[in-house]
Structures are given as structure tokens and as C-alpha cells.
């Protein structure tokens, strides 16, 4: 089915363009209107939000190649924690220090973490996205692997319009429907956005007080605790069991230290952290790359974006913004080539064919795929690090 890359805008689409829209999308849109009406969206809001709607094919392309999942983590971090982003972050932090300190004290979220999320999400407000959020979400809701997300967020966006929180033309953002300085998706906006200055609006597009307070509120509700470490880079012993680097394996600092983990710089684990503090180990590039012991604040950042690369970027950038070194000491295996989308799907299918369930064959190397990969690696006598590489794919095939 061929779709047209047509702009959106109420009553702005010509008759000839409207007639060229795919009939199945029009049928879906009609059924969605009924679903949205059942969720409390008025006919007036539906008309204002959905009239003249079309599909944006580019959204599908970006959905299949999110940089957090499709790029090598070292390439992602090179960009996310670049010298320019660090310098701009330190400048913006100083410019807004009084406001950030006020927000930090009110919500119990460190100001450098708020600043780092601001930097990652919109380059400190410079790039908030110009996709029409309604069109992008309708595109995702129509078909593909994220139809449930698209429907729920599209209804959320329509609720924002219906309640008068923002106008139809203000709903601009990323290809995935995230909006404002720190890129809230509609349901997150409805649940956690804050009117910091009491002007009657939760303005995450123009009001930095609302932006910072909303971001801090979301992190606070997600379990973030001020003045606690997000984690630390660690050195692993040569005989380490990499199967322990699993999202379900959490141990106290004293237990990790007993297994031979040491910090890459500074004091030892037991001296630097509460020995009873629980954390888990992540090795984003497998046995040949750096390892990080991460704690509760890292998990709170993950609730903002379920990507280990993203949470690590926020954490490292926050260190730099606060004037501490966030540089990774260990060497990344930069000679490795990241798998393409088709290769990631092939790897998942190969695991499934061998009886190891990776979950959906969607090209997203998430917790399910890594768990299945570790099980296969352990069965064939390889380091069970769950790292999806070209060499592993070739061995599987």
C-alpha cells in the first residue's frame, strides 16, 4: 500500500488530495473516532483534531531505526555527551541555576539530572521537533508494532486540546508525538506536567519553570532520590560470570564487591557507597566493553525512556554539567559494526528457531532478546553477556 506524504491541517487538504488518501486509513480513522468518543472526546474536538489527517511515511522509517536502539552505543554517546552539549549544558545550568535549585529542593531531584534530560531531549530547547503530533500519532496508531501506543497517545493529545491545555497548532514535537523542552508524550503530560508559576497553564513549550518542575515531578514519582548516585563504572574480574549482568539480578554493593567488582576510579565500592545499596550490572557492549553498576536513580531515568543508552547518556552528561568527569574509562569495542534492522530481526528469529524465546521479532534488542541470547550463549559455552553482534549472528546462523 502506497501512502502520500501529505501535510496536515484542519480543512487545509484539497479535494483531490483527500480523494487520494488510502481508503483503509479512512476506515480506520472512522473507527478510531468511535473509540475516542467512548473515551470522552467530544465531536467538536475530534473534528478540530482529525479533519484532513494523513499518514506521514517518515514516521515509520524513524520508528524502525531509533538511534538509542539502532546505533552502536559508543556512537550514540559520542553525540549525546559531545563537547558542545557539555559546554552548552554547563552554560544553561549556570543561567538557570536559581530556578533549577528551587525545583531541586521542591521535588528532590538533582538539578544536573534535570539539565541533562533537557539537553538530551531538545538540546536545551533548541530542537523541540516540528512534526505534527496528531499526524505522527495517528500514523503510529494506524499500523505497525506500536499501534497500542499510538492510539493511547492520540487520545491523550486530543484530551490536551479538549481541556484547553494547548491549541491544535501548538502540538508539535518529535516523530513519536513527544513535545516540549523535555519531550513529554501526551499521557505523561496529562499525568505529571506541573503549573509551576500558577498562571493556569502547564506550559512545557515556553515556560522553563513549568518545564523543569514537570520533569522533576515525573522523575520524583518514578522513584528518583536527590543526592544519591545513579551508578558507577566498574572493573570486572577475569573470571566473572557475565550472566549476572541481567536486568533481574540485583545485589547489594557489598555482594558485588565480594564478586570482585571494583570502581574504575576513586575509592572502592564499599567505601564509596552504602554497602547495603542495591544495584544491578549493565554491560552495554558485552564482555569486551565497559561495565556499570547502576542504582535506583538510573532506574528512574529509564522510566523516562526505556533505553539503556539514553539513561547512560543522561547520567554521564549530568556528571559533566555538575563539574565532575563523566568520561568512560574503559575502551568501547569500536571495531564492531552495529546490526542492521534486518540483521537484528534475523538474530531474534534464529534464537526463536532454536527454542529461545526473544519475544516479538521486531528488531528491538530489549530485555527479552538479551535474556534469550544469554541462555543460548551459556548453552554453547560462550560468555553469556547478551551482546548482539555480527559475530554472534554469524554463529547463530
N, C-alpha and C positions, 0 to 999 in steps of 0.2 A: 504494500500500500504506500503510495507516494503522498507525502504531506507538503503543504505550502508553508514557507517561512513568511508568514503574513503578520504585520503589526497588529496590535490590539488597541481597542479604544471604543468606548460606548458609542454606537451609532456611526462609527467612523469608517466602517468597511463597506466598500462599494457592492452593488448588487451582483456584479459579475464575479467578484472575489468570493462573496458569500455562497454563490451557487457552486463554486469550485471546491468548497470545503468538503472533506470526506463525510459521506452520509453516516458512517458508523460513529464518527466523533459526534455528529449532531444528535444521533440517537442516544449516545452515552450522556451527552450534556443534558438531554431531556430527563433521563433517569436520575442524573445527579441532582437536578433541580428539585425533584421529589424528595430525595434523600436529605438535601439541605433544608427544605421546608419542614420536614419532620424533625430536624434538629433545631428548629426555631427561627430560621432565616426568613425574613419577610419577602413577599413577592417584589416589593419595591427595591430591596437590597439586591435580590437576585438579578433583577433587570439591570440595575446600575453596574453590577459586578461582572455579569456574564454575557451581556449583549455584545455581539460581534467578536466573540472569542475564537481563537485559532490555536493551532499547535505550533510550538517552537521546536523544530527538529534538533537544534543545537543543544537543547536541554538533555536529550537522550545521549548525545555524544559525551557531554560532560559527566553525566551520571555514571557512565561506564568507565570513566577514566579519572576518578577523583585523585588529586595529587597525593593525598595522605595515604592512599592505598596502591597507586599505580607507579609512583616514583620510588627509586631507591631512597631509603631513609636519610642517607648522608646528603643526597642531592636536595631533598626536602628541607633538611636542617640548614644546609648552606644558604638557602634562600630565606627561610623563616627566621633564622638568627644571624642574618647578614650584618656586616659592619654598619651599613646605612640604617637598618632597622634598629640596631642597638643605639646608635647615636641619636636618631630621631626619638626613640623611646626615652632616653635619658633627658633630652630637651623637653619633651612633653610632660614627663614626670615632674620636672622642676617647675614648669609653667603652671601646672595644676596641683602642686603639692598641697596647698591648704585645703582644697576641695577633696582631694584624694585622702588626706589624713582624716578629715571629718567623716568620710564614708567608711574608711577603715575602722574607725572607732565605733561607728554606729552598727556595723554589720559583722565585725570580727573577721574581716578578710583583708589580707595584706595588700597594701596599695600597689606594690610592684607586680602582683599577680593580676590585678585589675588592669594595670597598664599593659602588661604583656598580652592579655587577651585582646585588648583594644588594638594593639599593634598587629597581632596575627589576623584578626578578623577584618580590619579595614585600613591597615596602615595608618592608624591613629586618625581615622575619619577621612582620609584622602581618597579611598576607594571603597565605597559602600555598595557598589553594584547598580547597574541601570536596567536589569531585567524587570519586566512587569511581573510582580509576584503572583498575581492571579493567573496570568497566562502560563507561567512556569509551573505552578502547582497543578493547574488543570492538565498540562501536558504529562506530568508525572502520574496524576490520578487516572488518566485515560488508559494507559497500558504500560507494561514493563514490570520490573521487580519491586517497584516502590509504590504501587497503586494505593495501598492502605495508607501509607504516609501522605501521599498526595491528596487523597480525599479528606483526611482529618485536618490537614493544614489548610486546605482550601476552605473548608467550613470555618476554621479559625480565622482566616483572613476576612471572610465575609462578616464574621461577628465583629471584627475590629471596625469595619465600615459601618455596620448597623448600630453599634454603640457610640459612634461618633469619635472614636479614639484617633482616627486618621481618615482622610479622604481617599477615594478610589485612586486618584493620580499620585498620591503620596506613597503607595505601596510598591516601592521599588527596592530591589536588592539583588541577591545572588540568584543563580540559576536554580537553586533548590528552595527559593522562597524565604531565605533568611534576610533580615532587614536591619537597618540602622548601624550605628557605630560599632556595636559588638554583635551584630548579626543574630538577632532573636528570630526564631521561627514563630509563626503566629500563635500556636498553643503555649509556647514558653512566654511570649509577650503577655497573653491573657492571664497566665498564672503568676508571673513573677515580676513584670515591669512595675516600676515604682514612680510615683509623682513626688520627686524629692523636694522641689521648691513650692509645692502646694498651689500651683497655678491651675489645677484642674485637668492637666494633660499628662500622660505618661509618654513624653516625647523622646524616643530613643534615636530620632533623626537629627535633632538640632540642639538639644539641651544636655550638656555634659553632666550636670548634676543628676538628671534622670538616667542618663546612660550608665554612669558609674554606680549609682545606687541600685539600678536594676540588675547589673552584672553581679554586684556584691551580694544582693539578695538571693539570686539564683545559686551562687556558689555556697552561701551560708546554709540555705535549705538543703543543698546537696551534701552537707557534712564538712565543709571546709572550716579549719580552725586556725585562727591568727597565731603567728609566731611558731607554728610547727613546720618542720621541714617537709618538702614534697618528696624528697628522696636523696640518693647519693650514688655517684658512680662507684662501682666496686670492682675489685680484682678477684677472680675465681681460682681455686686451686687446680692443678693439672689433672687431678683425678675426679673432678666434680661431676655429679650426676645431673646432666642438663635437663632431665625430665622434671626436675624440681622447679624449673623456670616455667611454671604453669599458672594460669590465672586463678586456679582454685587452691593453690598451695601457698598458705600464709603462715609465717612463723615469727616468733619474737626475735628481736635483734640479737639477743644472747644465743639463740639457737642457730641463726645464720652465722654468727661469729664462730661457733663451735664447729660448723661445717667448713671452716677455712676461709670465709669471705672477709676481705679487708678493704678499707677505703683506698681510693686511688691517690688521695692527697689528704694531709691533715691527720687528726687523731684517729684512733681505731674506732670500730663500730660501737663497742660498749662504752668507750669514753666519750664519744661524740653524741650518742643518742641514749634515751631511756632504754635500758636493756629489755624492758617488757613491751616496748613499742612493736606492734606487729606490722609486717610488710611482706611484699612478695617480690620476686626477682623477675626482671624482664631482660631479654637478650634480643633486641630488635633485628640484629643481623646475624643471629645464630652464634655458634660456638666460636667463630673466628672474629667476632666483633665485640664492642663494649657491653658491659652488664651494668644494670642499675637496680638498686634496692629501693622500692617505692612504697610510700605510706598512704595514709588516709587522704591527705590533701591532693595527691596525684589522682586518686580515685574520684574525688570531687570534680577535678578538672575534666576527667574522662566523661562525666555526665554532661558536660557542655558539648563535647564532641567525642564520639566513641572511637577515636583513633589514637593508638599509642604514639605515633609520630607527632600528632598535634599536641597531645598532653606533654610530651617530652620537650617539644619546641617552646610551649608556654613556660614550662618550668625553667629551662635553660635561659630563655630570654629574660625572665623575671630576675634571675641572678645578676645578669649584666645590667639591667636597669637599676637595680639596687646597689650597684657598685662592687659586686662580688664577681669572681670569674665563673662563667658558665661554660667554659670551653671543655669539650670532651677530651680526656687524656688518651684513652686507648685509640687505636687505629681502626677505622672502618675498612671492610674489605671492598675497596672502591673498584677493584677489577671485576667484581661481579656485575652482570647485566641484569636489570630488573626484568621479570617475566612480563610478556605482553598479556593483554586481556585473554586472548585465545589460549595462551600457554597456561595461565592461571586456571582457566576452566578445564583444560586438559589434565592438569595436575589433580584437580578435585575429582574429575571423572575416573582417573587412574586409581586414586585411593578408594573410591566407591566400588570400582570393579574388583578390587582386592579385598573387599569386605570391611573397609574402614570408612565409616560414615562421616563425611566432611560437612554435611548439611547441604544447602542448595548449591548447585553447580552454577554459580553466578560470577565467578572471577574475583570475589572479595575474600582475601585470605584473613579471615577472622578467627575467633577463638575455636570454633568447631573444626575448621580446616587444620589449624595448628595442632589441635588435640589428636585428630586422626593421623596427621603426619608423624607426630611423636610416637604414636602407637606402632605405626609401620616401621619407623626408624629403629625403635627398640627391638622389634621382632627380627629385623635383619642384621642387627649388630652394629648400627650406625649411631653416632651421638644423637640422642633424642632431643634436639634443640628446636624442632618445629619450624625450621627456616626453609622457606620455599625458594629454591634457587634453580638455575638452569641445570646444574649437575644433578640435583635431586630429581628433577623432572625426567632427565635422561635415564637415570637409574630406574625410576618407576616404570618408564615406558619400555 
